[in-house]
Amino acid sequence: MRRDVFQAIADPVRRDIIKLLAEKALTVNAVATNFDVSRPAISKHLRILNECGIIEINKKGRERYCQIQPKNLIPAFLWIEQYKPLWEDKIDSFEQYINKLQSKTDKT
């Protein structure tokens, strides 16, 4: 099965792994110690991230190191970025609503 970046970021554990590996490359065991799930579950998440090209796993001696490949997150970023004006409009409307409520409470 061919996976894509959207499958990689769909799971919250995988998003947390991406965040962790964005700071530095870690061994598979080091990644696993950051989560309250089984080692096989983390290995599966890492495999999916690797299949999507989000991380690369390199063997050095007996250890396997996971390293982020941030350029492969670009398609997800570009897709999300197109909705930025919508979010900004909604946030601006909400802020105006809150300010209006606040001004009413200040007058009473």
N, C-alpha and C positions, 0 to 999 in steps of 0.2 A: 504494500500500500504506500503510495506517495503522499507524504504529509506536507502541509504548508505552514507558514509562519503563524497563521490564524489559529491553527490547531495547537501550536506551541504555546501561544499566549492565552488560550481559552481556559486553562486550568490555573487556579490560584497558586498551587504548589510550584508549578513550572514558572510562573511569574516571579515568585519568591526566589527560585533558583537563579533566574536570569539576573535579578537584582543583586544577589550574593556574588555571582560570577562577574558582574560588571565592576566590582571592586578589585578582584584579583583572581588569578587562576587557582583552582583548588583540586585536590585529589578527590576521587569519588567518595572515599571514606570521610574526608573533611566536609564535603557537601552534606552527606547523610547525617553527620552529627548535629547539624543545624535544624533538624526536623524531627517531629514526633511521629514519624511513620517508619515502616520497616525499610531496611536496606534494599530488599528487592523492589519495593515500590519506588524508591528514589532512583534505582538503576533503570527502571522502566521510564520514569520521567526524563532522565538523562538521555536515554536511547531516543525518545521522541524528539527532544531538543536537538540531538545530533542529526537525526534523520531530516529535520526541518532546516538544518544548516545554521541554527542559532548558536550552537556550541560546537567545538571541535574537541575530541578526546584523543590525547596523545599519550602513548606509553613511554615512560622513562624508567628504566629498570623494572622493578616489580610494581610500580605505581602507575595509575592511569590519571592524568591531569585533564581537567575540564577547563576550557578557555572560551570566553564569549566571542562571537563573531558578529559585532554590532551592525555591520553593514547589511546583514541579512534581516534585520528588524525594520529596515527602511520601508518595505511595502506596507507593513502594518501602520507605521507612522504616517505615511502619505495618505492612506485610506482614512485614518482618524482625523488627520489635519484638515481634510475637506469639510468636516463638520464643525470646525472651530467657530466660524461666524454664527452658527446656530446656537452653540453653547454660550457664546459671548452675549448674544441677544437675550437669551433666557436669563442669564445671570444679571444683566443690566436691568431687565424688567423686574426681577426679584428684588434687586437692590433699591429700585425706585419705590416699589411697594413697601418695603421695610422702612424706608425713609419717610414715606407718607404716614405709615402707622406711628412711627416715632414722633413725628410732628404733631399728630393728633393727641398723643399721650402727654406731650410736653405742654400742650395748651390747657389740659384739664387739671 
